[in-house]
Amino acid sequence: MDNKKNYTTWESLPDTLTAIHIAQYLGISRRRVYELFQIHNDQGGIPNFEIGLSKRVDKVDLKQWIMQQKEKKVSKASLN
């Protein structure tokens, strides 16, 4: 039996997220999440904080980041 939890719904996510949580939820690789952690927030990176060498994201910050990505796409489409 596989006890590994999948984080594919918003409700299944904990309040503090790891790269694995985000990768599973967004359906992208963990490596891509870490790449997004390295990009400055103003340039489209995911806001995060460090606990030792580990990166974490507040769930509310991820929700805001997702909304910002949607807004960018809408504003780019309206310029064309």
PyMOL commands that set and color helices and strands:
alter all, ss='L'
color gray80, all
select helices_A, chain A and resi 10-12+19-26+30-38+41-43+59-79
alter helices_A, ss='H'
color red, helices_A
select strands_A, chain A and resi 16-17+49-51+54-58
alter strands_A, ss='S'
color yellow, strands_A
deselect
rebuild
show_as cartoon
